[in-house]
Amino acid sequence: MADQLQQLKQHSLVVADTGDLEAIRRYQPQDATTNPSLLLKAFSLPGYQAMIDEELSQVKAAGGAREQQVPYAVDRLAVAVGSEIAAVVPGRVSTEVAARLSFDTQASIAKAHELIELYEARGVSRDRVLIKLASTWEGIRAAEVLEREGIQCNLTLLFSDAQAQACFDAGVFLISPFVGRVTDWYKNATGKDYTPEDDPGVKFVQGVCERANQGGYETVVMGASFRTTGQVLALAGCPRLTISPALLEELASADGEVTPQIAPSSGNGKSFPALSEADFRWGHNQDAMANDKLAEGIRRFHDDQLELETLIDQRLG
């Protein structure tokens, strides 16, 4: 019998949640996704040092004030790492818009254009890239515009049904509902340990998949933020799953049958009303967990971005 990772790939498209090229080569995912936290880790990996030096030399050569050089260097590094990943995976690489732009639609659109231009300058076409945006109302509106321009998006930090529905309404290419962070919140709130069968994070993503299937939406659902292989296997059959190298290793080393837990799309076209901005904000507001985790996630990504910018500033000399 094949190991659990190989079996899982028969039911879900596996995405590597890492910027580590060696891990990506080892586990051969279809896609890879990055964020500021993963870029910060990549900044310390030996294999990336020559690339970092080259990118920073290009930033210096471009000139300009330091306060402009540093964010430009972050973008160049994100795209440089993404381009290396794109050369390894057959599918797409997700690259994130800075968290500080999460509540600014026009600035998010402009940043997405800049990232796509940097990719295309490296010979990576836009159909190999997903622009990653936080699932705020403003981020979803930015994605709606970008999708019409042929720039496909990955909406991340998704914790509520309101966020999912708004993304479906906007016709975004892909959403990343989180599992582990949802479960973390409920564990802290209740003091309870959950099994995969009653795990609130798993149930949340199962519900998002069911909503997508019933509504006949074309948006791809990708479960994210896993803490255990049990959570991963409980979502076998979800269209995509983005998994860390540590959990990929556990799955690749484990025996046991993997069976699909998410039913394929029924395509029954059940109607869900489109959300107005007021509906969205009210629906999201009524979910205390989603409110907490979205705000926390944006802050954490921003903190990692700031740390990365500090390191770059130091390295620029």
ChimeraX attribute file (.defattr): number of C-alpha atoms within 10 A of each C-alpha:
attribute: neighborCount
match mode: 1-to-1
recipient: residues
	/A:1	8
	/A:2	13
	/A:3	16
	/A:4	22
	/A:5	21
	/A:6	15
	/A:7	20
	/A:8	24
	/A:9	18
	/A:10	15
	/A:11	20
	/A:12	19
	/A:13	18
	/A:14	26
	/A:15	28
	/A:16	26
	/A:17	27
	/A:18	23
	/A:19	28
	/A:20	21
	/A:21	20
	/A:22	14
	/A:23	18
	/A:24	21
	/A:25	13
	/A:26	11
	/A:27	17
	/A:28	16
	/A:29	22
	/A:30	18
	/A:31	25
	/A:32	30
	/A:33	23
	/A:34	22
	/A:35	22
	/A:36	24
	/A:37	18
	/A:38	17
	/A:39	22
	/A:40	18
	/A:41	14
	/A:42	22
	/A:43	19
	/A:44	10
	/A:45	12
	/A:46	8
	/A:47	13
	/A:48	16
	/A:49	13
	/A:50	10
	/A:51	15
	/A:52	20
	/A:53	14
	/A:54	12
	/A:55	18
	/A:56	23
	/A:57	13
	/A:58	13
	/A:59	20
	/A:60	16
	/A:61	9
	/A:62	9
	/A:63	10
	/A:64	10
	/A:65	8
	/A:66	13
	/A:67	10
	/A:68	11
	/A:69	19
	/A:70	22
	/A:71	18
	/A:72	16
	/A:73	23
	/A:74	21
	/A:75	20
	/A:76	21
	/A:77	23
	/A:78	25
	/A:79	26
	/A:80	20
	/A:81	23
	/A:82	26
	/A:83	21
	/A:84	15
	/A:85	26
	/A:86	21
	/A:87	13
	/A:88	19
	/A:89	20
	/A:90	14
	/A:91	16
	/A:92	22
	/A:93	29
	/A:94	25
	/A:95	26
	/A:96	25
	/A:97	25
	/A:98	23
	/A:99	21
	/A:100	15
	/A:101	19
	/A:102	21
	/A:103	17
	/A:104	15
	/A:105	18
	/A:106	15
	/A:107	18
	/A:108	26
	/A:109	21
	/A:110	13
	/A:111	17
	/A:112	25
	/A:113	15
	/A:114	16
	/A:115	21
	/A:116	21
	/A:117	16
	/A:118	18
	/A:119	21
	/A:120	15
	/A:121	10
	/A:122	12
	/A:123	10
	/A:124	19
	/A:125	13
	/A:126	17
	/A:127	13
	/A:128	19
	/A:129	28
	/A:130	23
	/A:131	27
	/A:132	27
	/A:133	28
	/A:134	27
	/A:135	29
	/A:136	26
	/A:137	21
	/A:138	20
	/A:139	25
	/A:140	28
	/A:141	21
	/A:142	25
	/A:143	31
	/A:144	21
	/A:145	18
	/A:146	20
	/A:147	17
	/A:148	12
	/A:149	9
	/A:150	10
	/A:151	21
	/A:152	24
	/A:153	26
	/A:154	28
	/A:155	28
	/A:156	24
	/A:157	25
	/A:158	26
	/A:159	27
	/A:160	27
	/A:161	20
	/A:162	24
	/A:163	26
	/A:164	25
	/A:165	21
	/A:166	23
	/A:167	29
	/A:168	25
	/A:169	18
	/A:170	20
	/A:171	21
	/A:172	27
	/A:173	22
	/A:174	22
	/A:175	28
	/A:176	25
	/A:177	30
	/A:178	23
	/A:179	27
	/A:180	19
	/A:181	23
	/A:182	26
	/A:183	24
	/A:184	17
	/A:185	18
	/A:186	17
	/A:187	15
	/A:188	10
	/A:189	10
	/A:190	8
	/A:191	10
	/A:192	10
	/A:193	12
	/A:194	13
	/A:195	12
	/A:196	17
	/A:197	11
	/A:198	10
	/A:199	20
	/A:200	21
	/A:201	27
	/A:202	26
	/A:203	19
	/A:204	20
	/A:205	27
	/A:206	23
	/A:207	14
	/A:208	22
	/A:209	26
	/A:210	18
	/A:211	21
	/A:212	24
	/A:213	21
	/A:214	17
	/A:215	19
	/A:216	17
	/A:217	21
	/A:218	13
	/A:219	19
	/A:220	19
	/A:221	25
	/A:222	26
	/A:223	32
	/A:224	26
	/A:225	22
	/A:226	23
	/A:227	17
	/A:228	16
	/A:229	19
	/A:230	16
	/A:231	21
	/A:232	25
	/A:233	22
	/A:234	21
	/A:235	28
	/A:236	24
	/A:237	24
	/A:238	27
	/A:239	18
	/A:240	24
	/A:241	27
	/A:242	24
	/A:243	25
	/A:244	18
	/A:245	19
	/A:246	14
	/A:247	18
	/A:248	24
	/A:249	16
	/A:250	15
	/A:251	22
	/A:252	17
	/A:253	11
	/A:254	14
	/A:255	14
	/A:256	11
	/A:257	12
	/A:258	20
	/A:259	16
	/A:260	17
	/A:261	14
	/A:262	19
	/A:263	13
	/A:264	14
	/A:265	17
	/A:266	13
	/A:267	12
	/A:268	10
	/A:269	14
	/A:270	14
	/A:271	10
	/A:272	13
	/A:273	9
	/A:274	15
	/A:275	18
	/A:276	12
	/A:277	12
	/A:278	9
	/A:279	13
	/A:280	20
	/A:281	15
	/A:282	12
	/A:283	15
	/A:284	20
	/A:285	15
	/A:286	12
	/A:287	14
	/A:288	11
	/A:289	19
	/A:290	22
	/A:291	14
	/A:292	14
	/A:293	20
	/A:294	21
	/A:295	12
	/A:296	13
	/A:297	17
	/A:298	19
	/A:299	14
	/A:300	15
	/A:301	19
	/A:302	19
	/A:303	16
	/A:304	19
	/A:305	22
	/A:306	15
	/A:307	15
	/A:308	22
	/A:309	20
	/A:310	13
	/A:311	14
	/A:312	20
	/A:313	17
	/A:314	10
	/A:315	11
	/A:316	16
	/A:317	6
